[in-house]
């Protein structure tokens, strides 16, 4: 348990700081670096703290398993900071937040997803009117259908065994530590393998616009 509000602010800020440090060291993509500057502009202080939601730990066993597979020294800072805050994070399951409820995104995604926001307009621990930064999780063996969205998107993958498809290209595996930038309306899909998918995720703007499913491509 945290004995004071300042300690809680410290551990949430620590996750964001570790994310910033990793991207600074491992990305040269100008779009990713611009998003990084957007993240760095957010005030990580008590004065900019959102109304708190009750902590919960959904899919706790799968999440802990995913964290246990992170063995790269470069990712230890992020992993350890997440572990320090694990019992204090507020996790949401997408049920109309990112897709319209009648979108037919698929039971695999609906049953397997969750996310927590470190920064965001409403659910983020720290407030931003537009930028949303957090952690995104999918259970193992989940197909996340082809989709696109108005928001530019940054992913920092923390686990292995997930394959990605961009537009109609072939599947490609992205190892833990990969930094992926999706420009607005770039079609993409994911196929999660035996290890659950855990990643850092950021939408710097257009974050109130929902995702759009694309015509299904054979998995």
N, C-alpha and C positions, 0 to 999 in steps of 0.2 A: 504494500500500500504506500501511496505517496503522502507524506506528512504535511505538505503545503502545496498551494496552487503554483508557487514559483518553481517547485521541483517538476511538476507536471509540464509546465511551459518549457522547462529545460529539456525534457526528454523528447517532446514533440519537435522542438527546434533542432535538436540533435539529428533527428532523422533527415530533416530538410537540409541541414548543413552537410551531412554525409553524402546525400544525393548530389548536391552542388559540387562537392569536391570530386566525386567520381566522374561526372560529366565533363568538368573542366580538364581533367587529366586524360580522358579517353575519347573525346570527340573533337573532330575538326570540321564537322558539318555546320555550315553557316546558319542554317535554319534551326538546328538543335541549339546552337550557341545563342541565337536570338531568344529562343524560349528560355534558355538558362538565365539570360539577363532579365527577362520578365519575372522569373521566379525570385531572383535576387532582389528585385525591387519591392517585394512584399515585406511589410514590417512584421517580424516574428516576436511580438511582445504582448504583454498583458493588455495594453491599450488597444490592440488589434485582434483580440480574441473574440471568437464568435460565442453565441449562447451554446453551452455544452449540451450534448446528448448523452443519455445513459450509456455507459460502456457495455459492450457485449463481446463475446468471442464465438462467432458462428464458425461452423466447420473447423473446430479447433484442432482435431486430430490431423486432418488433412493439411491444415495450415502449418502446424508444427512439423509435420513430415517434410513439407516443401522447404521450410527454413533449414531443416537438418541437412538437406542436400546441397546447400550453398557452401562450397569448400574452397572457393577461390580467395586467396589472400586479399585481392583487390576489392572484393565485395564484403569482407568481414565488417567494415565500418558500418555499412548499411544494415547488414544482417543483425549485428549486435545492438544497434540502436532500435531496430524494430522489436527485437526480443525484450529490450528494456521497457518498451511502452506497450507490450502485447496486451496486458490486461486492462489498458486504458483506452484502447482504440474503439471507435464506434463503427461497426460494419453494417452496410446496407446490402440487401439483395435487390437487384434491378427487377422491378415489376411495374414498368411504366415510366421510369426515370429517364432511360436512354432510348427506349423504343416505345412506340405506341402499343398499347396492350393487345391490339388485334393484329400485330405485325407478323405473327407466326415465326418468331425468331428461333423457335425450337426448344423442346423440353430439355435437351442437354445443356444448353446455355441457361435456361430459366432455373433449372435445378442445381446447376454447378457454379454459378457466378456469385461473387460478392466483391464489394469495394469499400475502402475507407478513405476519406478525404482529410489530408493534412491542411490544405488550403482550399477555400471555396466559398461561394456566396452564402450558402445556408448550412451545409453539413461539415464544412471544413473547420478544423480546430482554430486556424487563423483565417481571417476574412480577406477575401478579394471579390470584387463585384463580377469579375469575368473569369479569372484564372482558376483552374481546378487542378490540384496536384494531390496525388494519393497513391494507394496501392490497389492493384487489381488482381483478382484471383479467379482461377477456373479449376474445377476438379479434374482429375486425370481422366483420360479417354473421352474428352469433350470436343465436339466439332462446333466451332464458332463460325457461323455462316458468313458468306461474303456480304460486306456492307460498306457503307461510306458515310461521311458526315461533313458538315460545313467547317467544323473546327480543325485547325492543324493539330497534329498529335505527336507527342513524344513518348516512346516506350524505352525503358531500361529493363531488360529481362534479368531476372534474378535466378531462374531455374532453367534446367536443360530439358530436352525431349519434346519441345514444342516446334511444330513446323508452321511456316507462314506461306501464304500465297498472295501475291500482289497483282491486281488486274487479272488476266487470265493466264499468267505465267505458271510454271511448275512449282510444286511445293519445295521450299528450302528450309532446312533446319537452322535455327538461330541458337547459338550457345549462350549460356548464362554470361551476363555482362555486355551483351549486344545492345547498342543504342540504335533505335529505329525511329526515323522521322517519316510520318505520313502527311503529305500536303493535303489541303482541303479537297474533299471529294475523290481521294485516291481509293479505289476498291481494294479491300484486303480481307483475308480470312485466316483462321488459325485452326490447327489440329493439335490438340494436347495429347501427349503420349502417356507413359506410365507414371511420370512425375507430375504432380499438379503444377499449373502455371501460376507463378507469382511474379509480378513486375511492378515497377514504378511507372506511373502513367500521368500525363499532363495534357490538358487542353488549355492553351493560354487565352483563347477568346472564342466567341460564338458558342459558349458552353451551355447556353440554354436551348440550343437547337438539337433535335433528336437525330439519332442514327437512321439511315434508310437501308433496308434490306435490298439486295440485288437478286436478280434471277438466279436460282440455285444452279450451281455447277456441280457435276459429279464429284463426290468426295475423293 
